[in-house]
Amino acid sequence: MRSFEVRAIGRIASPLIDLEAAPRQPDEGAPAAWLEFDEDVIEGLLGIQPGDQILVITWLDRAHRDVLSVHPRGDPSRAQEGVFSTRSPHRPNPIGLHDVEITAIQGRRVRVRSLEALDGTPIIDVKPLLSGDI
């Protein structure tokens, strides 16, 4: 199998709109954001609650998929490395992994702390964080 289909189950609602100005990691000033889920997946939210740590898996839709090497953190003074040894969003399959804490739930919207994803980023899955994950 060389390809398969993944569908978005929601979108990120965030004040972050500029890729260049966005923090690269959550501890670099990432704001709170909303995870806005599609109506047809609401049942999947049963059992999650404020205080839970979850792993949000996103599709970094503004990334360049033809990039295989980068200067880490965009710093040209650093030697290039393969994207698989970096956290660069630019890669053949631009999947984002975000370890966040739920702070509120309002219907199909889930508020999370410190999410560095841009506004409108597609959500492709959510999983609970278990001890020892990531």
ABEGO torsion letter per residue (X at the ends): XABBBBBBAEBBBBABABAAABBABAAAGBBBBBBBBBAAAAAAABGBBBGBBBBBBBBBAABBAABABBBBGGBAABBBBBAAABABABBABBBBBBBBBBABBBEABBBBBGBABBBGBBBABBBBBBBGBX
